[in-house]
Amino acid sequence: MTGIQPGLTVRGLGRNQIPVADWLCTCGHFERARGRNAVTNLATRARVGQCPHTEPVVSRSAA
């Protein structure tokens, strides 16, 4: 599929609707969250333009 850009999309805020968020990571990972708490958690974790799925994780013991 072409034409779909990575990013975070949030819908349904402030209109008496259940909020829904879609996150497409640059690596192709997709997540959807429904409900205010789940959308808030996803929006906090999502990093547009920065992939947390393929970047190396630095261990605290190595630091």
Residue, then its C-alpha position, 0 to 999 in steps of 0.5 A: m500500500t502506498g500513500i500512508q504516512p507514518g504518524l499519530t492520528v487522534r480522533g473523537l476528543g471533546r465531542n462526547q465520543i470515545p477517543v481513538a488513536d492510530w499510530l503508524c511507526t516508521c518501521g511499519h508497526f501499527e497500534r490502535a488505542r480506544g478510550r481516553n486512558a489508552v489514547t493518552n498512554l499511546a500518545t505518550r509512548a508514540r515518537v513520530g519520526q523515531c522508531p522505538h522498535t528497531e533502535p538499540v535499547v541501552s541497559r541501565s547496568a551498562a551505563 
